[in-house]
Amino acid sequence: MTTRRTGAPLRAGGASFAALRARQLLVAAADTRPIDEIRFTNLQRVNAKEAQAVMETKPGEPIDPKVLDADMRRLYGTGDFEHVNYRIADRCAIRRPAS
C-alpha cells in the first residue's frame, strides 16, 4: 500500500475567503475604443478584401473580443488558412516624429 503525503489542507475562512472570491470574480473593464484599421499580414494566396468580407468586425466599431473570436473561427473555417489570430496594437505606444 502506498501512502500519499499531503500538506496542510487548503482552506480560507471568513474574510480571507471573501477577499479571495472577490478577486476571482473581478471582470476586466471592456475596451470600448474604436478599431482604427484591420490589417492582414503574410497573405500569399488570399486577397485581404476577401478575408475582410468574412469578418463582422469593422473599422470604427468598438473592440468586441467575442466577435473577434467568431471572426477568427470563420476565417479559419474558409479552409484558406493554416493559422489565424489577432493582435490589438495600441497606437498610443507608437512614437511618431513631431511635426
ZINORMO-V902268 format. One record per backbone hydrogen bond with DSSP energy under -1.0 kcal/mol. NH is the residue of the N-H (numbers start at 1). CO is the residue of the C=O. Records with the same first field share a line. If there is no record, write none. Layout:
NH=CO, CO
This chain:
16=13
18=14
19=15
20=16
21=17
22=18
23=19
24=20
25=21
35=61
51=47
52=48
53=49
60=35
61=58
63=33
68=64
69=65
70=66
71=67
72=68
73=69
74=70
75=71
76=72
77=73
78=75
79=76
93=90
94=91
